[in-house]
Amino acid sequence: MLVGNALRALDGMHTSMVEAWAANAVDVCDRAGLTPAVPALQDVDTFIRCGNERLAGLVPEEQEHVV
C-alpha cells in the first residue's frame, strides 16, 4: 500500500514531504494499529493540500490565538 501511493505522492510533493507522509503513516500504525494507518496511507491528496498550506503559512489552527 505504501509503494502504490508513494508514486502518487512523489508526483505531488517534494521528497521531504513524501518522507513526512510515510513517517506519519508509520507513526499512526505504531500508535493505533494498521486499520487507522490505512486511511493515512491512502489520503495522499489531503496530505499534499495540508503540506502546501503549511508551506504557504495558511494553517488557521496555528494562528487562531492571534485573532
C-alpha positions in Angstrom: 0.0 0.0 0.0 2.8 2.4 0.8 4.6 1.8 -2.5 1.3 2.1 -4.5 0.6 5.5 -3.0 4.2 6.6 -3.0 4.3 7.1 -6.7 1.3 9.5 -6.5 2.9 11.2 -3.5 6.1 11.7 -5.4 4.2 13.3 -8.3 2.6 15.9 -5.9 5.1 16.5 -3.2 8.8 17.3 -2.6 10.9 14.4 -1.4 10.9 15.7 2.2 7.1 15.9 2.2 6.9 12.3 0.9 9.2 11.3 3.8 6.9 13.1 6.3 3.8 11.4 4.7 5.4 7.9 5.1 6.6 8.7 8.6 3.2 9.9 9.6 1.6 6.7 8.3 4.1 4.6 10.2 3.6 6.6 13.3 -0.2 6.2 13.1 0.3 2.4 12.6 2.7 2.2 15.6 0.3 4.2 17.9 -3.1 2.9 16.8 -2.6 -0.1 14.5 -2.9 -0.9 10.9 -6.6 -0.1 10.5 -6.2 3.6 11.3 -3.0 3.7 9.3 -4.6 2.7 6.0 -6.5 6.0 5.5 -3.3 7.9 6.4 -1.6 6.0 3.5 -4.4 6.3 1.1 -5.2 10.0 1.6 -2.2 11.4 -0.2 -4.3 14.3 -1.6 -5.1 15.7 1.9 -1.5 15.4 3.0 -0.4 17.3 -0.1 -3.0 20.0 0.5 -2.1 20.3 4.2 1.6 20.3 3.4 1.2 23.1 0.8 -0.9 25.1 3.2 1.8 24.7 5.9 4.5 25.8 3.4 2.4 28.9 2.5 1.7 29.7 6.1 -2.1 29.0 5.8 -2.7 26.9 8.9 -5.6 28.5 10.7 -5.4 26.3 13.8 -1.9 27.6 14.5 -3.0 31.2 14.0 -6.3 31.3 15.8 -4.8 32.6 19.1 -3.7 35.7 17.2 -7.2 36.6 16.2 
